Amino acid sequence: MNFINMQKEILDNNEADVFRKYLEIFRTQINLPQKNVCFGEQWLRGRTHCDTFKVSFDDYDTDIEVPYFKKEIGAPPTERTKSYRFNRTNIAYLYLTSDLNTCMAEIRLKENEICSISNFVCVRESTYVDVISMLNIVELKQLADILLQPVDDNEKIYEVTQFISDIFREMGYAGILYPSTIINKGINLVCFYPEYFQFIMYSDRIYKGVADCVGNILPVSQIDEFKKYPEYRKEMYSFGDTPEKEEAFEYIENKIIFEDEQEYDDRVRMILNLKNAEIDNALNEFVEYFSKTHLRKRAYQFRGTYRINAGNIKAGIRDYILSLNVCNAQRTTLYDSVVHAIFDSKDIDITFKIEALKQKIYEECNLYIQESDKKWDEMMEKLRILNYR
């Protein structure tokens, strides 16, 4: 089949009549290469720029930049959808890329420009037209060239590629796999049904375009801006003026929790692979880091478990006491709480769970209370002296 003639006919004739003609030809005469995109496959989507939120750090009000996420990084709503290579105006398809470099190239990231990148996962296995394979099939090479031809100033090309895309959709395909025309070996995917892919929670991140020594623009990952404030977990508050902004701020808070938990798991794995001589220092750094997060209790108890199993009983019990972060009103239940935490732990060697351990817990709890009382008295005395002066 002469696809150049088809292209001319699409541009010169009534589209509805030509569509019916070529739909039948594609169905009966052309054997299109195809490929399945499987459930669980991950692809990337990028968008230039990012979002901005008004927040307060203690008494300091400021704007912070955060990546686009959820619907802001997904397929645009139909009323905001512009004409592109495979979709018409007000028809929303989801365009994805195979890797970070391809993603950056496709959104034309410029030097010092920032962009938002997120991962999307396939939630419905489907069949796609494989334009990449077309390039190696003599009788289909012409069709592939038409689908991949650069637009430049001739936007009429889109009339052809959108026409062919409509045919593929009518034939039952979920979308098109095609090579990037900008970067070597990059793969693009357009899905006719955006719901076949799902945004991966907390995968959103910001990149900045940085030029290398020969002028190529490279993506450099940027730390989330709120993390530049040391106490962001405790002191960051929203100034959201709409329900959408409040919902977005809640997402950011949950992302912080998610990333802390990932960091916790990574550090635990790292510690478990250390030599014995290196573990103590690593555990101390571990507790210091996570004492500022919602994982404070788990961190202290992780170190306490290691210490008890290593025979350092008193230090291990003290970690369990510190993990509970008790106030004065809870002192009467401190002993019972520590006993339950230690004896219920599945990670503490059962050989240590004897009556003698309970006695040591009792002694350590009493010592902790005495030390706390002493510190309280010393603090009050300092305040009294200051007031007297």
Order of alpha helices (4+ residues) and beta strands (2+ residues): alpha-alpha-beta-beta-beta-beta-beta-alpha-beta-beta-alpha-alpha-alpha-beta-beta-beta-beta-beta-alpha-beta-alpha-alpha-alpha-alpha-alpha-alpha
